[in-house]
Amino acid sequence: MNDKNPFNLELIYKMSVDKKLSSLANDFFNKSCEYNYSYNFTWLGRPIIQYPQDMIAMQEIIWQLQPDLIVETGIAHGGSLIFYASILELIGKDGHILGIDIEIREHNRVEIESHPMFKRITMIEGSSIDKEIIEKVHEIASSKKNILVVLDSNHTHDHVLKELEAYSSLVKKGSHIVVFDTVVEDMPDTFFKNRPWGKGDNPKTAVREFLQSNDRFMINKDIENKLLITVAPDGYLKCIKD
C-alpha cells in the first residue's frame, strides 16, 4: 500500500479467489435483479440504472484518465451522461461526453438538456453501428487525444461486436473500453425471456470474440476483483498497445 496505489492488493487478491464470497456476491446479484435493483438510484436527479459498485469504478477510471472525450452508446434517462459529466466538471478541464442512442425519448431529452451538466454533453440520435453515426463519432473524436469508450446499448453479441470494431481504434494505450452487461452470460437465461440477448448471445461473448482478433486490449481483472458485484465481469478492457 502506498500513496500511488492506496489499495491492499494482497487482500483484494485473496477476496477475489474466495469462492464462498464470490458465491454470495453472485447470489446477491441474481436475487437483486429480481427487484430491478439497479433502477433504485439517481445521479444529480437523473436515473442512472447502474450498480453503485460500477459507478465507483467508472469514477476512478475517469479521475485517473482525465479524458478529453467519453463516448457512451446507450443514453436511456441520461443518468450516466450526467454522472460522467459531473466527474469531468470536478476535474475542471475541457472534457466532454458524447452520448449515442437509437431513440432519445423527448421527456429524457428535455431533462438532460435542462441539466446544469449538459454544458459538457452532446447527444446523437441513431444506431451506434450505422456507418453515418460511426463516421460522425470519429469526426468529433478526431481532435481528441485521450478517449474513454463505454458500450451500454443493445446487448446482443453482433451489436456489441460491431461497436467494439467501430470504436476501439479511438482508445489509446492506458485508456479503457468498458462493456456493460457482460454479466448476462453468467445469469440464469430466464431473466431474458423478452430480450433479444441471453446466454451465448450477449456482450461477454462479443468481448471474447473481439479479444481473439485484437491484441491491443486485455481484461482489467484488477477492477473486477475489488468490485465483486458488477454488471461488467470481463468487461473492463484496458488498452495496452497504441
N, C-alpha and C positions, 0 to 999 in steps of 0.2 A: 504494500500500500504506500503511495506517495502522492504528492500534490498533482502530478500529471495524470495519474491513474488512481483515484481515491477508493477503488473497489478492492475487496479482498478476493482476489482471483481464485485462490485455493478453495475458499468456501463456496464461491459460485460454481466451480467445477464439481465439488462434492454434491452440491444441491442438484446439479444437472443430471448426475448419474444415480441419484437416489430414486429408485424405482417406485417406492411407496409414495414419495412426494409427487412424482410425475403422474402416478395413477390418480392421486387425489386431485391434482390440478386438472387432469383430463375429465375426471368425473364432474368437477365443478363447472368446467366449461360447457360440457354437453348438457348438464342439468339447467344451467343458467340460460342456455339458448331456448329452452322450452318456454321461458318467460320473456323473450326478447330483451334480455339484459342490456345489450349494447344500445338500446333505444332510450335508456334511462338518463342520458347525460347530454348536457349542452356545453358550449364554449362561448362565452360572452353573448349569451342569449340565443344561439343557433344550435339546433340539434346536430350532434356530431356523429352518432351511430358508430362509435368505436369503443373498444375496451380501454379503460384507463391505463392499463399497462402499456399498450401500444402508443397511446398519446404521450406517455412519458418517454418512450424510446424515440419517437419522432422528434420530440423537443430536444433530446440530447443530440441527435444527428444534425438537426438544423443549427443548433448553437455551435457545435464543433465545426461544421462545414461552412456556415455562414454563406449560403448560396446566393448567387446573383438572381437565379430563377428556379422556382419549383414548378414543375409541370405535373398536374394531377388529372388523371382521367376518372370521371365519375364525380358529380357535384352533389346530387341529392338536395339536402336542405342547406348546404353550404357551410356546415359547421367546421369541416376540415380546412376549407379555404380560409375561414376566419381565424382558426387556430394557428395555421402556418403563418398567416399574415401578421398575427399579433406577436409571434416569436421574432419575425423579421423586424417588426417595429421596435421591439426591445433591443435588438442588435443595433439598430439605428443607421444602417447603411441603406443602399438603394434596392434591396432585394424585392422581388416581385413574384406573384403567383399567377400561373396560367391554368385555368380550370376548363376542362372539356367534358361535355355531356351531350348525348344524343337528343335529350329533351331537358331543357331548363324550364321547369314549370313557372308560370307567371308569378304566383304568390311567393315562390322562393326567390326568383329574380328580384322582385321588389324589396324583399327583406335584405338580401345580400347587398344590393346596390345602395340601400339607405344606411348600411352599417358603417361606422367610423373606419373600419379596416378595409373598406372597399377601395380606398386610395392605392392599395398595393395589389389589387386583384384585377385580372382581365378574364372574361369568360367567352368561350367559343361554343356555339351550339352545333352539334353534328357528331357523327360517329368518329371515334378516335382512330379507327383503322381505314377511313376513307382517304383516298390519295390526296384530295384537296386539303383536308384537315391536316394531314401529316406534313404536307408542304408548308402550310401556314405556320404550324408549330415550329418547324425547322427554320423558317424565315425569322420568326420572333426570337428564336434562341441563338441565331447566328452571331449576334453581338455580345452574347453572354459567355463567360469562361467557366463558371462554376455552377453546375446544374444538378439538381436532385429530381428524380422522376418517381412518381407514386402512381401505381396502377390499381384502380378500385372501381371499375365499371362493370361491364359484362364479364361474368366469371367462367365462361366456357373455355375449354382448352384452346380451341382455334383462335378465339378472340384475343386472349391474353398472349398467346404466342405471337400473333401478328403485332400486338402492341410492343412486345419486347423487341421484336425485329425492327419495328419502326422507330423506336425512341432510345434504344440502348446506346446508339452512337453519340447521343447528346451528353452522355455521362462520361466523365474523365476519371483518371486514376485518383482514388481516395474518396470519391463520392459513392452514392448508392442508387440502386433501383429498389424500391420497396413494393412488393407484390402482395396485396392484401387478399385475405380469404383463401389462402393456400390450405387452411385448416379443413376445408370441405372434404379433402381426400381422407382425412382422419376421422370424420364424423359418421355416425350411422346414416345410411342412404335415405332413411325415412324422413330426414329433415328437409329433403329437397324434392318432394313429390311433385310440386308445382313449379319447379325451376328447370331451365334447360341444362343445368350443370349438376354434377353429382360425382360419385366415386368413379375414377377413371377418366373424368372429363371435367377438369377444373384448373384453377391457377397453379396448383402444385405440379400437376402432370405437365403443364406448359413450361414451368420453370425447369423441370428435369430435361425435357427435350431441348430447350434453349441452351442449357449448360453443356449439353453434349456436343454442340457445334460452335460454342462461343467460350473461349478461354480467358476472356477479359474480366470475367466475374466469378466470384466464389460466394458461397453461402456464409454469411457472417453469423456463425453459431454463438459468438460471444453475446450478442444481443438476446437471442432466443434463450440462451442458458440462464440468464439472470431474470428474464421475464416470467418464465414458467407458463404463464397464461397469456396466450397471444393468438390472434386470428391469422398470423403470418408465419407459421413454422416453415423454415426453409425459404422464406420469402424476403428476408433482408439480404439483398445481394450487393456485395461490395465490389467496386471496380478496382482491379489490381494491376491493370495494364492500360497505358494510353492507346 
